[in-house]
Amino acid sequence: MRVCFLLKVRPERLDDYKQRHAKVWPEMLEALRQTGWRNYSLFLNSDGLLIGYLETDNFDNSCAGMKNYPINARWQEEMSQFFEKLPGAADDNMFPLEEVFHLD
C-alpha cells in the first residue's frame, strides 16, 4: 500500500530539520526497514508543510512495529522540537491521506 501524510515543521527550524535528515542514524534506518517501511520520502515546503510518502504492506503494523525499537523513541524525542505543537510524538500524528488517483 502507498501512504501519504502531512505534518508541520516550525518555519524557524527548517534548516535544522533538513540537516538532521541528512544524517539519519543508521539504527533508525534499519528499524524502518525491519518494520516494512519502503520507498520512504519526506518533502518539505518553505512554509514548513511536510509531506511524507512510503510504501508498506500494512501501515498500522509498520507504525506499531517501530514502537518496539528503543531507537525510535530516542529519535522521536529528538525530533519533537522541530514540529508545531502536536498531541504526542510526530509518529503518532501521521494520519494517511485518502488516495484518489494513481497512474498505474
Secondary structure, DSSP 8 states (H G I E B T S, - for coil): -EEEEEEEB-GGGHHHHHHHHHT--HHHHHHHHHTT-EEEEEEE-TTSEEEEEEE-S-HHHHHHHHTT-HHHHHHHHHHGGGBS--SS-GGGS-----------
